[in-house]
Amino acid sequence: MSEFLILIPCLLNGGTEIQTLHLAKVLMDCHKTVKVLCFFESDQNIINDFNKIGAEVVLLDFNRRIFFVDFIIKLKRTLKLFHPTIVHIQYMAPGALPIIAARLAGIEKIFATVHQPWTYSHGLLARIILRVASLLTTKFIAVSLNAEKSWFGSATLYNEKRSLKSQPHHFTIHNAINTAEIDQILARTNPSQIKQDLNISTEKVIIGSISRLRKEKGVDILLDAFSQLVDQNKNIHLVIIGTGPDEDDLKAKVIEAGCQNQVSFYGQTKWGHAMELLSIIDIVVVPSRFEGFGLTAAEAMAAEKPVIASDTTGLKEVVIDHETGILFSVGNVSALVLALQELVIDPDLRYRYGLAGKKRVTQYFSSEIFTNKITALYND
């Protein structure tokens, strides 16, 4: 069996971790031995998810403030202990350093996946560093064509029917959505019971967000829009699922707007339960300021939910405006209010968008497609 190492800075509750789990499972199914090396923070629930599929998690417990030279030296020594056939690096800060360490450790086959798009806030230096680091890899992967283009200026979808040598040096493999598992979860879920547990009237139109509560996810934009909408329509309720550094500020914002009775902060939960909660949501909003792919949007579409999303990077690749949902310009609260109004008053439109969304995810972003591409990539 071939030994694969997946390197990742942290194992917390996020989309990158979910996709890393998908990657590990595909490799395990291809009869690979998989170890996941985590540099910094971790959550035991996520570690348990990897252990369940047979992937071993190794916690390196590096200090986030470690000097970059010390990081490279320590990781190089660690990698030499494992003698992996291939290393796959999740390119999150400090993304370039693990690539350098792997090269210095003598590992010949190195793949890396970037999960975020380049934005002006990253600065030109970050783009230069990523481009240079990508040259040290065997192949460099992005999770969406728009994310790839933001870093490199061009983008190509990986073609599993072509040999690896004939592929460009960087390409896109979209994130995986496990539509079958989402279907199974929803089939055994009782939405009425969940609404009762949350003390939400069955007559309410429920707007929902599943997200880390931090600035780039734009939940503050959603709250501004909702506070305007609730003045016009009392028959709506907002459910926010997730936690993060901005949680207290967002709760204070709700109190200031005087709509605390119409907003429920659910907090952090496991992925499976988040999908159960998705069953009660009528409209899913993804108001991110930037997004590499838009995992929440795609999962909502897989659950036949209409999605309102900002027209940024990966999201406009997932959501088709006025076909599977509505796109609004990033940060435009007034446009988001109008989009919400349109869907709140029209259940038939929500239904049509939901059906079209499920079809799109099945056609372009299913776990079967991801599995075929990753299997072809590593078996080449």
Secondary structure, DSSP 8 states (H G I E B T S, - for coil): -EEEEEEES-BSSSHHHHHHHHHHHHHHHTTEEEEEEE-S-B-HHHHHHHHHTT-EEEE----TT--HHHHHHHHHHHHHHH--SEEEEEE-SSTHHHHHHHHHTT---EEEEE-S---TTT-HHHHHHHHHHHTTSSEEEESSHHHHHHHHS---B--TTS-GGGS-SEEE----B-HHHHHHHHHT--HHHHHHHTT--TTSEEEEEE---SGGG-HHHHHHHHHHHHHH-SSEEEEEE---TTHHHHHHHHHHHT-GGGEEEEE---HHHHHHHHTT-SEEEE--S--SS-HHHHHHHHTT--EEEE--TTHHHHS-BTTTEEEE-TT-HHHHHHHHHHHHT-HHHHHHHHHHHHHHHHHHTBHHHHHHHHHHHHH-
